């Protein structure tokens, strides 16, 4: 990139008020169907969920696993594709599977290798611990959509930016920064300021280039200011809404996808899942609230038109439900369940091989190895289902080379329906 | 790698040396910092002196040089070496050290997630600050008292303010309610060993019955030795038959994949058995359970686990003091400190490619008997630190970390804003850009829990955050200095003009004030009749028109503009 390129950007920003051509182009792509992004919404159940409440439906009657009150219901074409639910205690679960079961896949027996909340969150979201790796939403946003205004929205829940922190925006902070309550210059004054500051920026860029710096930091500076100006220009369309809570945040993310602002978002599911006491009541309530919100969010995705001109936004969006680990098979003395290094995950929407349950655990809730061609438990297989394998599948679904990011990790491809 | 001559006594600056002897010594002996490593290499394009002074002030003080110092440097009556010495003795340098230390201790926090029964909700923020800072304050104490940094792991005392002392049970020698951090001791009879015996450290890094202190052991090796077991390249090939505790115990003893980490980790774990697990819960009982040092812990661990404490294969009696001595004498301790300080000062991911430079810095650090000021002094005098470009002499590796500018961190921006205006965004005691993760993180900071590393990326969020910071402190200056009527001694910005005079009638005075602000804000020696000052003066008049003739509001606009200048963010 040469200096003329910078000057072009800067003069466009200065002369055109702040409205640069690329800003309009970005929105035009999204609105006219020339863009075909894949969106990902990550919903994280913080604390470690009890997989017997919904996902692991085959533990009824075992002496080795305490299962809550409920019933087993088939939702896929195979008789083993079932979920567990209590129609009285958590009816939203049944409602969700009735509405979207054919687009939903459950992964059981996912090995997370840790009993620590911090490390569990990190390994589920990044595939490893202590490596300072970016999480799945950040990886996808940085590699596929760094030109978006707010590529990755971290509305709540965990966030591991690794060395790619520049693409992540915290929704609540963003609104507070974009719409300050105190003094802020009025438009006339702000425009004068921007013209002056762009001149100074130009000087800084020019000096850096004279010192032989091209690309790298200099380009980053240019790009940072360009997007900064675009965000301020688009201020009123970027209001993510001040409403808190899971459902409102989910709907904000849906809006950000449709407007072409973001491609990934992370939300925290309602409730605390770390139920060392009174497990069944608390977990049941949390699952009810989570699935109630999820019903609304996925329904909204299904009802909104996609950005491709055909289909719905759900045809372009994958919703991923995760938790840092599972809970022990048996209840403890306080009717709670403690930490367990095996968990379940659920995926809904675009690119997902729906109506299926993959993986599994044994009668003591240990993970079982899986056949990577079918995704089903297979004790003769030597391959387990672990978080990097799920991550590799999601990266593949996003159109990335998973092997480049997770070298040597098998992709759990049965989860994917790439023809969809 | 070049070898270094043993250094004479003079530079170690023992505080008990009479001042006249120190002066003579400095005159007679060549100090260690006269020939810092890799200076005058001819491989780098260097910042001019005044801009170098700005970089030094931002990095060491989180502030800018005074106009007087800049003029003296420009006039040749003050050297940057003299400026460095002054900065290393400045109170603001000691405040900067807290954040430099927190980059790897990661203990600073804004809340106390446990033991709600034991304290009044209203004091949570104050308590969180004290608990979070105990290791950081020891770091600061060692530097300010010219003590070896090895005492981080060996100090036979801790440091506390009255809040921390009351919470953990420490014999604070200061007055009740005292905020000064002072040398003192835990009252439960525990052997002190720097950070290793701090209850606050184990509050931040918790453990459970299942984890058996392994996480804590790893944090100790990560912090002191840069040995993060999680980053070891291991191949795991195992499944637990029943996920019983005995299976895990067997695996960490005999499974080759597990032993890649646990062979060293378990020995460190053995030293921590006098420290309680937890914290858990909210109750006072749980607080009391956690806040106990068990002298029998070591024996209990050996009985239960049938294993003995060790330090990377070397024998140990399992006492924290023994662990501390091992850490302090480990060559990786000083190397890690040299590497971390270099990385902090050059804002780069320092790795094996800088090994030669780190080894030189490590040698200086050890020659000075682990005095941090000597290490930092050596770093900021390197060509690499001062560089803004490279010459053809530089190799690819030598050019790797050279950037055209550094990006100011949120903590630096908070203190710089205060230095330039006397105002802070948020509370004066805990400014938003230093302590509030919701503002720090968008500006590249971290919360130490979920995000544990800085980002120096230039993002729209960073620019937006700093714009709001500029507006907030400009508005505070407007309220305090322009709408109020403080005595001139309390003014920070309007030191020449009042900000209320008519800018046309008092054009010379107003331009002189703007010139002064340019020098302070950007380190640029521009006069009242310069083009730059002229442009800003014209903008002031434009803003006055935009603000319906209000001069003070026009100044507020101009101030917020000047505080948003890229020359403040990028230094």
Boltz contact constraints between the chains, C-beta under 6 A:
constraints:
  - contact:
      token1: [A, 115]
      token2: [B, 210]
      max_distance: 6.0
  - contact:
      token1: [A, 129]
      token2: [B, 230]
      max_distance: 6.0
  - contact:
      token1: [A, 130]
      token2: [B, 228]
      max_distance: 6.0
  - contact:
      token1: [A, 130]
      token2: [B, 230]
      max_distance: 6.0
  - contact:
      token1: [A, 130]
      token2: [B, 231]
      max_distance: 6.0
  - contact:
      token1: [A, 158]
      token2: [B, 450]
      max_distance: 6.0
  - contact:
      token1: [A, 159]
      token2: [B, 450]
      max_distance: 6.0
  - contact:
      token1: [A, 165]
      token2: [B, 455]
      max_distance: 6.0
  - contact:
      token1: [A, 165]
      token2: [B, 457]
      max_distance: 6.0
  - contact:
      token1: [A, 166]
      token2: [B, 457]
      max_distance: 6.0
  - contact:
      token1: [A, 166]
      token2: [B, 459]
      max_distance: 6.0
  - contact:
      token1: [A, 169]
      token2: [B, 461]
      max_distance: 6.0
  - contact:
      token1: [A, 173]
      token2: [B, 438]
      max_distance: 6.0
  - contact:
      token1: [A, 173]
      token2: [B, 442]
      max_distance: 6.0
  - contact:
      token1: [A, 177]
      token2: [B, 464]
      max_distance: 6.0
  - contact:
      token1: [A, 177]
      token2: [B, 465]
      max_distance: 6.0
  - contact:
      token1: [A, 177]
      token2: [B, 468]
      max_distance: 6.0
  - contact:
      token1: [A, 180]
      token2: [B, 468]
      max_distance: 6.0
  - contact:
      token1: [A, 182]
      token2: [B, 475]
      max_distance: 6.0
  - contact:
      token1: [A, 183]
      token2: [B, 471]
      max_distance: 6.0
  - contact:
      token1: [A, 183]
      token2: [B, 475]
      max_distance: 6.0
  - contact:
      token1: [A, 184]
      token2: [B, 471]
      max_distance: 6.0
  - contact:
      token1: [A, 185]
      token2: [B, 557]
      max_distance: 6.0
  - contact:
      token1: [A, 188]
      token2: [B, 546]
      max_distance: 6.0
  - contact:
      token1: [A, 189]
      token2: [B, 543]
      max_distance: 6.0
  - contact:
      token1: [A, 189]
      token2: [B, 546]
      max_distance: 6.0
  - contact:
      token1: [A, 189]
      token2: [B, 557]
      max_distance: 6.0
  - contact:
      token1: [A, 192]
      token2: [B, 542]
      max_distance: 6.0
  - contact:
      token1: [A, 193]
      token2: [B, 561]
      max_distance: 6.0
  - contact:
      token1: [A, 200]
      token2: [B, 565]
      max_distance: 6.0
  - contact:
      token1: [A, 200]
      token2: [B, 566]
      max_distance: 6.0
  - contact:
      token1: [A, 201]
      token2: [B, 566]
      max_distance: 6.0
  - contact:
      token1: [A, 204]
      token2: [B, 566]
      max_distance: 6.0
  - contact:
      token1: [A, 208]
      token2: [B, 404]
      max_distance: 6.0
  - contact:
      token1: [A, 211]
      token2: [B, 45]
      max_distance: 6.0
  - contact:
      token1: [A, 211]
      token2: [B, 388]
      max_distance: 6.0
  - contact:
      token1: [A, 211]
      token2: [B, 389]
      max_distance: 6.0
  - contact:
      token1: [A, 211]
      token2: [B, 404]
      max_distance: 6.0
  - contact:
      token1: [A, 212]
      token2: [B, 389]
      max_distance: 6.0
  - contact:
      token1: [A, 213]
      token2: [B, 404]
      max_distance: 6.0
  - contact:
      token1: [A, 217]
      token2: [B, 403]
      max_distance: 6.0
  - contact:
      token1: [A, 217]
      token2: [B, 404]
      max_distance: 6.0
  - contact:
      token1: [A, 220]
      token2: [B, 458]
      max_distance: 6.0
  - contact:
      token1: [A, 221]
      token2: [B, 458]
      max_distance: 6.0
  - contact:
      token1: [A, 224]
      token2: [B, 458]
      max_distance: 6.0
  - contact:
      token1: [A, 224]
      token2: [B, 459]
      max_distance: 6.0
  - contact:
      token1: [A, 227]
      token2: [B, 460]
      max_distance: 6.0
  - contact:
      token1: [A, 228]
      token2: [B, 460]
      max_distance: 6.0
  - contact:
      token1: [A, 228]
      token2: [B, 463]
      max_distance: 6.0
  - contact:
      token1: [A, 231]
      token2: [B, 460]
      max_distance: 6.0
  - contact:
      token1: [A, 364]
      token2: [B, 242]
      max_distance: 6.0
  - contact:
      token1: [A, 366]
      token2: [B, 243]
      max_distance: 6.0
